[in-house]
Amino acid sequence: FTRLQRGAGRPMVERIAYVTDQAIQQLSAYAAIILAGAPPPVSFFGHPDRPSVLTSESTEVFALAEPEQDCAGALMALAELVGAAQTPPQVQAREGCSNPTGDITAGALAAAVAASLPDNTIVVDESITSGRGMMAATAGAAPHDWLVNTGGSIGIGMPLSVGAAVACPDRPVLCLEADGSGMYTLQALWTAARENLNITVVVFANRAYAILKGELANAGLNAGPKALDMLDIGRPDIDWVMLAQAMGVPATRAANLESFAAALRSGLTSGGPNLIELPL
């Protein structure tokens, strides 16, 4: 999906895992998979000696409707056919979310985001490796929209946030941005300042293209120092606070969970553009 309405009171939707082995195990639990406006699921990256198709031979895959067809109508017709049209939908219950304290971890960051989301926030997720716990942690948070990139491209986070803020000026936008991805389209910060858009950008600054380092390991490749150096974002380190301020966007750097949660709550209720750099 590229856009999903989720959170408390919304339908419960499980996302297919990114890691190939986990996705295969996840989908192997189903005897049949019905496709509505979607192609058969395949892995994000190709790996030597691993399947690209994520469904097992024992799972039957049915194409109910193609993307250009009436997918909603096809699903309703299927529900009528199997006698499920009047079944109450399974919706997500509201879960209490408290601000975590202590060390900065992926789980703690996700919990802080879940606790801070106002109702009807638009979340643009390009956090890549730093945000793998976000979907699970925010499932029972306040109702919100979740937008992600398409395919394997990077750099969409901040310009997509600009578009969302222009389209829905009455809703706060939270952009979860990996530092490497953000460097492709950082001029979106200037647009956010110029138009005074209600966007809070969180930059996860791990100073690396960590996703590619992980994929090198998955492929069994032992890259040398020169190759690995191309995947580091340092020498010099990027100062996102100064960069944002140069674009006209107020910015701060969070050193711990407490300061991150406070800055996030402040940003999401500010009504204007702001940026939080989170060194990892």
C-alpha positions as CSV (number, residue, x, y, z in Angstrom):
1,F,0.0,0.0,0.0
2,T,1.0,3.6,-0.4
3,R,-1.7,5.1,1.8
4,L,-3.5,3.5,4.7
5,Q,-6.1,4.8,7.2
6,R,-5.2,3.1,10.5
7,G,-5.2,3.6,14.3
8,A,-8.0,3.3,16.8
9,G,-11.4,2.5,15.3
10,R,-9.9,1.6,11.9
11,P,-9.7,-1.8,10.2
12,M,-6.8,-4.0,11.4
13,V,-4.3,-4.4,8.5
14,E,-1.1,-6.4,8.8
15,R,1.8,-5.4,6.6
16,I,3.9,-8.0,4.9
17,A,7.3,-8.2,6.4
18,Y,10.3,-6.5,4.6
19,V,12.8,-9.3,5.3
20,T,12.3,-12.1,2.8
21,D,12.5,-15.1,5.1
22,Q,10.1,-13.4,7.6
23,A,7.6,-12.6,4.7
24,I,7.7,-16.2,3.4
25,Q,7.0,-17.5,6.9
26,Q,4.2,-14.9,7.4
27,L,2.4,-15.8,4.2
28,S,2.9,-19.6,4.6
29,A,0.1,-19.6,7.2
30,Y,-2.5,-19.0,4.5
31,A,-4.0,-21.7,2.3
32,A,-5.2,-19.1,-0.2
33,I,-4.3,-15.5,-1.0
34,I,-6.8,-13.3,-2.9
35,L,-5.4,-10.3,-4.9
36,A,-7.5,-7.2,-5.3
37,G,-5.7,-4.6,-7.3
38,A,-2.3,-6.0,-6.4
39,P,0.3,-8.2,-8.1
40,P,1.6,-11.4,-6.4
41,P,3.9,-10.4,-3.5
42,V,7.6,-10.5,-4.2
43,S,10.7,-9.7,-2.2
44,F,11.9,-6.1,-2.0
45,F,15.5,-7.1,-3.0
46,G,16.7,-10.2,-5.0
47,H,19.1,-12.5,-3.2
48,P,21.2,-15.3,-4.5
49,D,19.7,-18.8,-3.6
50,R,16.6,-17.3,-2.2
51,P,13.1,-17.1,-3.8
52,S,11.8,-13.8,-5.1
53,V,8.2,-15.0,-4.9
54,L,7.0,-14.9,-1.3
55,T,4.2,-17.4,-1.5
56,S,4.8,-21.1,-1.1
57,E,3.7,-23.8,-3.5
58,S,1.0,-25.0,-1.1
59,T,-0.7,-21.6,-1.2
60,E,-3.2,-20.9,-3.9
61,V,-3.1,-17.4,-5.3
62,F,-6.3,-15.9,-6.9
63,A,-6.5,-12.6,-8.8
64,L,-9.9,-11.3,-7.9
65,A,-9.5,-7.9,-9.6
66,E,-6.8,-6.1,-11.5
67,P,-5.7,-2.5,-10.5
68,E,-7.7,-0.9,-13.2
69,Q,-10.9,-2.7,-12.2
70,D,-13.4,-2.0,-9.4
71,C,-11.5,-3.7,-6.6
72,A,-13.9,-2.5,-3.8
73,G,-16.9,-3.8,-5.8
74,A,-15.2,-7.1,-6.4
75,L,-14.5,-7.5,-2.7
76,M,-18.1,-6.7,-1.8
77,A,-19.3,-9.2,-4.3
78,L,-17.0,-11.8,-2.8
79,A,-18.2,-11.1,0.7
80,E,-21.8,-11.5,-0.5
81,L,-20.9,-14.8,-2.2
82,V,-19.4,-16.3,1.0
83,G,-22.0,-14.9,3.3
84,A,-19.7,-12.4,5.0
85,A,-21.3,-9.1,3.9
86,Q,-23.0,-8.5,7.2
87,T,-20.0,-9.6,9.4
88,P,-19.0,-6.6,11.6
89,P,-15.5,-5.4,10.6
90,Q,-12.6,-6.1,13.0
91,V,-11.4,-2.7,14.1
92,Q,-8.3,-1.7,16.1
93,A,-9.0,-0.9,19.8
94,R,-7.5,2.3,21.3
95,E,-4.3,1.4,23.2
96,G,-2.9,3.4,25.9
97,C,0.5,4.9,24.8
98,S,2.8,6.4,27.4
99,N,6.0,8.3,26.7
100,P,9.0,6.0,27.2
101,T,12.1,6.9,29.1
102,G,15.7,5.7,29.1
103,D,17.9,4.7,26.2
104,I,17.1,5.5,22.6
105,T,16.1,2.3,20.9
106,A,13.9,1.5,17.9
107,G,11.1,0.3,20.1
108,A,11.3,3.3,22.4
109,L,11.2,5.7,19.5
110,A,8.2,4.0,18.0
111,A,6.4,4.2,21.4
112,A,7.2,7.9,21.6
113,V,5.7,8.5,18.2
114,A,2.6,6.5,19.1
115,A,2.1,8.5,22.3
116,S,2.5,11.9,20.5
117,L,0.2,11.5,17.5
118,P,-2.8,13.9,17.5
119,D,-6.0,12.7,15.9
120,N,-6.0,12.7,12.1
121,T,-2.3,13.2,11.8
122,I,-0.8,12.3,8.3
123,V,2.3,10.3,8.8
124,V,4.8,10.1,5.9
125,D,7.1,7.2,6.6
126,E,10.5,7.1,5.0
127,S,12.4,6.1,8.1
128,I,13.8,3.0,6.4
129,T,15.9,0.9,8.9
130,S,15.3,3.3,11.8
131,G,11.5,2.9,11.8
132,R,10.9,-0.8,11.5
133,G,9.0,-0.9,14.7
134,M,6.7,2.1,13.9
135,M,3.8,0.2,12.3
136,A,3.3,-2.2,15.2
137,A,3.7,0.5,17.9
138,T,1.2,2.9,16.3
139,A,-1.5,0.3,15.5
140,G,-3.6,1.4,18.4
141,A,-2.7,5.1,18.4
142,A,-5.0,8.0,17.5
143,P,-6.6,7.6,14.1
144,H,-4.2,8.7,11.4
145,D,-3.2,8.2,7.7
146,W,0.1,6.4,6.9
147,L,1.9,7.2,3.6
148,V,4.9,5.3,2.3
149,N,7.2,5.4,-0.7
150,T,6.5,3.4,-3.8
151,G,8.9,0.7,-5.0
152,G,12.5,1.0,-3.9
153,S,13.0,4.7,-4.5
154,I,14.1,7.0,-1.8
155,G,13.8,10.8,-1.3
156,I,10.0,11.0,-1.4
157,G,9.5,11.7,2.3
158,M,9.8,15.5,2.6
159,P,8.2,16.4,-0.8
160,L,5.3,14.0,-0.1
161,S,4.9,15.7,3.3
162,V,4.7,19.1,1.5
163,G,2.0,17.7,-0.8
164,A,0.0,16.3,2.1
165,A,0.2,19.6,4.0
166,V,-1.0,21.6,1.0
167,A,-3.8,19.2,0.4
168,C,-4.9,19.0,4.1
169,P,-3.9,22.3,5.8
170,D,-6.1,21.5,8.8
171,R,-4.2,18.3,9.6
172,P,-0.7,18.0,11.2
173,V,1.8,16.1,9.0
174,L,4.6,14.0,10.6
175,C,7.5,13.1,8.3
176,L,9.7,10.3,9.5
177,E,12.8,10.7,7.5
178,A,16.0,8.8,7.1
179,D,19.0,11.1,6.8
180,G,20.3,9.5,3.5
181,S,16.9,9.7,1.9
182,G,16.4,13.3,3.1
183,M,19.5,14.5,1.3
184,Y,17.9,13.8,-2.1
185,T,15.1,16.3,-1.7
186,L,16.1,18.6,1.2
187,Q,14.8,21.7,-0.7
188,A,11.4,20.7,0.4
189,L,12.2,22.3,3.7
190,W,12.4,25.7,2.0
191,T,9.0,25.2,0.5
192,A,7.6,24.2,3.9
193,A,9.0,27.4,5.4
194,R,7.9,29.6,2.5
195,E,4.3,28.3,2.7
196,N,4.3,27.9,6.5
197,L,3.1,24.3,6.2
198,N,2.1,22.3,9.3
199,I,4.9,19.7,9.0
200,T,7.1,18.2,11.7
201,V,10.1,16.4,10.2
202,V,12.0,13.9,12.3
203,V,15.4,13.0,10.8
204,F,16.9,9.7,12.0
205,A,20.6,10.5,11.6
206,N,22.5,7.2,11.6
207,R,25.0,8.7,9.2
208,A,24.8,5.7,6.8
209,Y,22.8,4.0,4.1
210,A,22.2,1.2,6.6
211,I,19.6,-0.6,4.3
212,L,22.3,-1.2,1.7
213,K,24.8,-2.4,4.3
214,G,22.2,-4.9,5.4
215,E,21.5,-6.0,1.8
216,L,25.2,-6.6,1.2
217,A,25.2,-8.9,4.2
218,N,22.0,-10.7,3.0
219,A,23.7,-11.3,-0.4
220,G,26.7,-12.8,1.2
221,L,29.0,-10.1,-0.1
222,N,32.1,-9.1,1.8
223,A,32.5,-5.5,0.7
224,G,35.9,-3.8,1.1
225,P,36.5,-0.6,2.9
226,K,36.2,1.5,-0.3
227,A,32.8,0.1,-1.1
228,L,31.6,0.5,2.5
229,D,32.8,4.1,2.6
230,M,30.3,4.9,-0.2
231,L,27.5,3.9,2.1
232,D,28.6,6.2,5.0
233,I,27.2,9.7,5.3
234,G,30.0,11.4,7.1
235,R,33.3,13.2,6.6
236,P,31.7,15.7,7.2
237,D,28.6,14.9,9.2
238,I,25.5,16.7,8.1
239,D,24.1,19.2,10.6
240,W,20.4,18.9,10.0
241,V,19.6,21.6,12.6
242,M,21.7,24.2,10.8
243,L,20.6,23.0,7.4
244,A,16.9,23.4,8.4
245,Q,17.5,26.8,9.9
246,A,19.2,27.9,6.7
247,M,16.0,26.9,4.9
248,G,13.9,28.9,7.3
249,V,12.6,26.0,9.4
250,P,13.0,26.0,13.2
251,A,15.0,23.0,14.3
252,T,16.3,21.2,17.4
253,R,18.4,18.2,18.2
254,A,17.2,15.6,20.6
255,A,19.8,13.9,22.8
256,N,17.5,11.5,24.6
257,L,14.0,10.1,24.6
258,E,12.6,12.7,27.0
259,S,13.8,15.6,24.8
260,F,12.6,13.8,21.7
261,A,9.1,13.3,23.0
262,A,8.9,16.9,24.2
263,A,10.1,18.3,20.9
264,L,7.7,16.0,19.0
265,R,4.7,17.1,21.0
266,S,5.6,20.7,20.6
267,G,6.2,20.4,16.9
268,L,2.9,18.5,16.2
269,T,0.9,21.3,17.9
270,S,2.9,24.2,16.6
271,G,0.9,24.7,13.4
272,G,4.0,25.3,11.3
273,P,7.1,23.7,10.0
274,N,9.8,22.4,12.3
275,L,12.5,19.7,12.3
276,I,13.9,17.4,14.9
277,E,17.3,15.8,14.4
278,L,17.8,12.5,16.2
279,P,21.4,11.3,16.2
280,L,21.5,7.5,16.3
